[in-house]
Amino acid sequence: MTEKIATRISMFKRNFLGAPIRLAMKSALSGKPCAAAMIPYRQDEKYWVFVTEGDSVQVFFALNFVDTIDKELARVILLEFGQTQRHIKSAPNMFYHDKDFPGQILKDFPTAN
């Protein structure tokens, strides 16, 4: 019984935090405009969802690693994800920014950083 309740709570959190991404994807498929959204999901971590011109959805994640080793490991892993496009034809675009926020975020959310 406890496991069932824990599963339902975690599914609620997943669905609640993922709702802006689903909304953006539905709006991109239907061609209807959708406002950009900023979702804070942890202390010092958030993500942004944008529907760009056409039928494209962009999601930006801001991750906060306190430990230096964690930061370096994350940097290597995220840079490797970005390189997958050379090997996999249908891989989603992925870019890693460790110094500056992407311009799209700063344009729509000037107080983001």
C-alpha positions as CSV (number, residue, x, y, z in Angstrom):
1,M,0.0,0.0,0.0
2,T,2.8,2.4,0.9
3,E,4.6,1.7,-2.4
4,K,1.3,2.4,-4.3
5,I,0.9,5.8,-2.6
6,A,4.6,6.7,-3.2
7,T,4.2,5.8,-6.9
8,R,1.1,7.9,-7.3
9,I,2.8,10.9,-5.6
10,S,5.8,10.6,-7.9
11,M,3.6,10.3,-11.0
12,F,1.8,13.4,-9.9
13,K,5.1,15.3,-9.6
14,R,6.2,14.0,-13.0
15,N,3.0,15.0,-14.7
16,F,2.8,18.4,-12.9
17,L,6.4,19.4,-13.8
18,G,6.1,18.0,-17.4
19,A,2.8,19.7,-18.2
20,P,4.4,22.8,-19.7
21,I,6.5,20.6,-22.1
22,R,3.4,18.7,-23.1
23,L,1.4,21.9,-23.6
24,A,4.2,23.3,-25.8
25,M,4.4,20.2,-27.9
26,K,0.6,20.1,-28.4
27,S,0.6,23.8,-29.4
28,A,3.5,23.2,-31.9
29,L,1.7,20.3,-33.5
30,S,-1.5,22.3,-33.8
31,G,0.3,25.5,-35.0
32,K,-1.2,27.6,-32.2
33,P,0.9,30.0,-30.3
34,C,2.0,29.2,-26.8
35,A,3.6,31.5,-24.3
36,A,7.1,30.8,-23.0
37,A,7.3,29.3,-19.5
38,M,9.8,29.2,-16.7
39,I,9.4,26.4,-14.3
40,P,11.4,26.3,-11.0
41,Y,11.6,22.6,-10.0
42,R,14.4,22.6,-7.4
43,Q,16.2,25.2,-5.4
44,D,18.5,27.0,-7.8
45,E,17.3,24.9,-10.7
46,K,14.7,25.6,-13.3
47,Y,13.8,25.0,-16.9
48,W,12.3,27.1,-19.7
49,V,10.0,25.9,-22.5
50,F,9.7,27.8,-25.8
51,V,7.7,27.1,-29.0
52,T,9.7,28.6,-31.8
53,E,8.6,29.6,-35.2
54,G,7.2,26.6,-37.1
55,D,6.7,23.4,-35.1
56,S,9.8,23.4,-32.9
57,V,9.9,23.2,-29.1
58,Q,13.0,24.2,-27.2
59,V,13.6,23.2,-23.6
60,F,16.5,24.7,-21.6
61,F,17.5,23.3,-18.2
62,A,19.6,25.2,-15.6
63,L,21.4,22.7,-13.4
64,N,23.3,23.6,-10.3
65,F,26.1,21.4,-9.2
66,V,27.8,22.4,-6.0
67,D,30.7,20.0,-6.0
68,T,33.6,20.7,-8.5
69,I,33.9,17.1,-9.5
70,D,30.1,16.9,-10.2
71,K,30.4,20.0,-12.3
72,E,33.2,18.6,-14.4
73,L,31.5,15.2,-14.8
74,A,28.2,17.0,-15.9
75,R,30.2,19.1,-18.3
76,V,31.8,16.1,-20.0
77,I,28.5,14.2,-20.2
78,L,26.6,17.1,-21.6
79,L,29.3,17.9,-24.2
80,E,29.1,14.2,-25.2
81,F,25.4,14.4,-25.6
82,G,25.9,17.3,-28.0
83,Q,28.2,15.2,-30.1
84,T,25.7,12.5,-30.7
85,Q,24.3,14.3,-33.7
86,R,27.3,13.3,-35.7
87,H,26.5,9.6,-35.1
88,I,22.7,9.5,-34.9
89,K,20.7,11.1,-37.6
90,S,17.5,11.7,-35.6
91,A,19.1,12.9,-32.4
92,P,17.6,16.0,-30.9
93,N,19.8,19.1,-30.9
94,M,21.6,19.6,-27.6
95,F,23.9,22.5,-26.6
96,Y,25.8,23.1,-23.5
97,H,26.3,26.6,-22.1
98,D,28.4,26.8,-18.9
99,K,29.2,30.5,-18.8
100,D,26.3,32.5,-20.3
101,F,22.6,32.0,-20.5
102,P,21.3,31.4,-24.1
103,G,19.9,34.6,-25.7
104,Q,16.4,33.2,-26.0
105,I,16.1,32.9,-22.2
106,L,17.5,36.4,-21.6
107,K,15.2,37.9,-24.2
108,D,12.0,36.5,-22.7
109,F,13.1,36.3,-19.1
110,P,15.6,39.2,-18.4
111,T,16.0,38.2,-14.7
112,A,16.7,34.6,-15.4
113,N,20.3,34.4,-14.3
